[in-house]
Amino acid sequence: EDSGKYYKEWIDSSMEFILSLNINKSNLRIREHSKEDLSHYSKGTSDIEYKFPWGWAELQGIANRGSFDLDAHSKSASKNFTIFEESTKSRYTPHVIEPSIGVDRLLLITLLDAYNEEKLESKEGKRTVLKLSPKISPIKIAILPLSKDPQLSELSKKIQKDLINKGNLGKIEYDETQSIGKRYRRQDEIGTPYCVTIDFETINDNSVTIRHRDSMDQERININDLSQKLTSEIYN
């Protein structure tokens, strides 16, 4: 009788998956159904709940249905659905663990949790930022030449093409419209985790600036190390 063990494993792995989407742990809880609330077929049911703006509500349900389903099918079909276990020389009816979750709810909580309005010390006063996990951000990287200077544009497009050709970095956008600050804000709003800025120093020292969405920190890195650095940041 291992159904209780696998029931617990499904609860733990489901929570681990949800947290991997950058969901704040304080907005999640596990509610175990009392014996009085259990469905007639259930040996145990737990809900992973999310704290929506309107209150706590179910995000995912996990039920230990025991052997109820196959017992019922066996009875109605007059067939034997038991399995013979060679190691124990015994027969048993398989048990069912039923996880239930919808993509729409997952998407909703991902957007709710990622949306932030932050106060800034600059003259802008605040910024809107979508702090999506880099793994699921629609645009992984934005290539931003400091200006529309032909040299910078040409070099920036080459860097974009080289990164795209690596094949493992997802969608890479090129943007040279408006000031660099406004472009940073625009990428913040759509959840782009990393901006790569190409400036006139790039021409001389073959290095670029990576700007991190969440912290707004910037670091200088050699172009030859750029792909490996971004791959590590996005997928680790």
Number of C-alpha atoms within 10 A of each C-alpha: 9 9 18 15 9 15 23 16 12 18 20 12 11 18 17 11 11 19 15 12 19 17 21 14 11 8 13 20 17 17 13 15 14 10 12 7 11 15 13 10 13 18 18 22 23 21 20 21 18 22 16 16 7 6 8 14 14 18 21 21 19 21 23 23 21 23 19 18 14 19 18 11 13 15 11 9 10 9 11 12 16 15 11 12 10 8 6 7 7 10 12 12 17 17 19 18 21 15 17 11 14 9 7 9 14 15 12 12 19 22 16 15 19 18 17 15 11 10 11 10 7 7 6 8 9 13 15 17 22 23 24 24 20 21 18 15 18 15 19 23 27 23 21 27 26 21 18 14 12 10 13 21 21 12 16 25 17 12 18 18 12 12 20 16 10 12 9 11 19 18 15 18 17 16 18 17 13 11 11 16 9 11 17 22 17 15 23 24 18 17 27 30 28 27 25 26 23 24 21 16 10 19 13 8 11 13 20 22 21 23 20 18 23 15 7 13 10 15 10 14 17 14 17 10 10 19 18 13 14 19 15 10 14 18 11 8
